[in-house]
Amino acid sequence: MMIRALYIHIPFCLAKCKYCDFNSYPLAVFERTRKRRAENYLAALRQEILLLLKDISLDEIETIYMGGGTPTILDTDQLVSFMEFLKSQLNFSRIQEATIEANPGTVSLEKLLALKGAGFNRISIGIQSLDNWMLGFMGRTHNAEEAAAAVSMARETGWENINVDLIYGLPNQSTGIWEDTLRRVIQLDPEHVSSYGLKIESNTPWGRDYSNNQLSLPEDEVVFYMYETLQSTLIQNGYLHYEISNYCKSQKESKHNSIYWHNEYYLGIGSGAASFYNGKRFYNIKDIDLYMDSLAKGFRPHEEAIDLTLEDQMSETMFMKLRLISAGVNIPDFKKRFGISPIDKYYNEIKKLIDLGLIHIQGDAIRLTQKGIPLANLVFMEFV
């Protein structure tokens, strides 16, 4: 199976949000040496790619995704220069989609024009909410007006594939606040919307507050109403619900993320990045300095490598592809890849879930039902 996706991790951000457990660090901590630190990190990324090329062909890469953190916290010249390096190492004529993540307040008309000119053709903007009180409570560094302005600037500078990220189920988030955010998102008219229910992580400020009974979350019924409102609002306004947490206009599915959901091979570079190829899962060193030190010594910065058995890969393929609302698990494709039909392999599990009304078989595919979508984690557990 060829490697079609390349993920590039930029671990720097303006400030750590109260719910965030991603491998990211406020660049302001290094304010006096900010530019040099970013340059050193980008040099390490270049070195990692050069080391990869000694063992792996990148000729089949079709999608690039630069995430974080907040990649657009870097200077424009740094980002453009790195893209020029990528063009010198990859077969860029094959690149169908090149995404960069951005937060409001870290982009300008000039930067957006330069990024588009450098080869990015999709932008993912971390709005999360369009309520100013809510944004402040979350620890976001932008306000609703800056969020709307970021989308407008992207549109003005010619971006034709804009995603916005949203979160629901937040502490103190009323249904009215959520409905107002959705109404304003529809007015912004992005091509793609990613929206996730909040998950409390123990190693975050909100996680610690929650464990100390200092943070209350909406009741499950309220969160379910928010999910239903999200789904109905977007569908009624022309969006396809194609993955559990993702909605798009016609032909605007995320090509890069779809490679993950189909459980195909991908490469990740940068501190803490993950890769999957040759039947193995690789995890890079998370600590930025240790990551850069490993590369400076000429070593691949792997912290862990896990051999995935055939059982592991079949299991992951089932619950990853079931995330795809429209496509689901294609039965002939699964059999071609693993030499056994998923119905034969998971007969008891599939029968149980069908009896519960959580999945169904239509033609050549196994898919979640409408009842099964909000209960997807229960479905996935059957295949773990």
ZIJOZI-V778944 format. One record per helix or strand of 2 or more residues. SS is the DSSP state (hx for helix, st for strand). FROM is the first residue (numbers start at 1). TO is the last residue. Records with the same first field share a line. If there is no record, write none. Layout:
SS: FROM-TO + FROM-TO
This chain:
st: 5-10 + 12-13 + 25-26 + 63-68 + 97-102 + 122-128 + 162-168 + 192-197 + 240-243 + 246-248 + 266-269 + 274-277 + 280-284 + 302-307 + 329-330 + 359-362 + 365-368
hx: 27-53 + 71-73 + 76-89 + 92-94 + 109-118 + 132-138 + 144-156 + 175-188 + 205-211 + 220-236 + 255-261 + 288-296 + 310-321 + 331-338 + 342-345 + 347-355 + 370-373 + 376-381
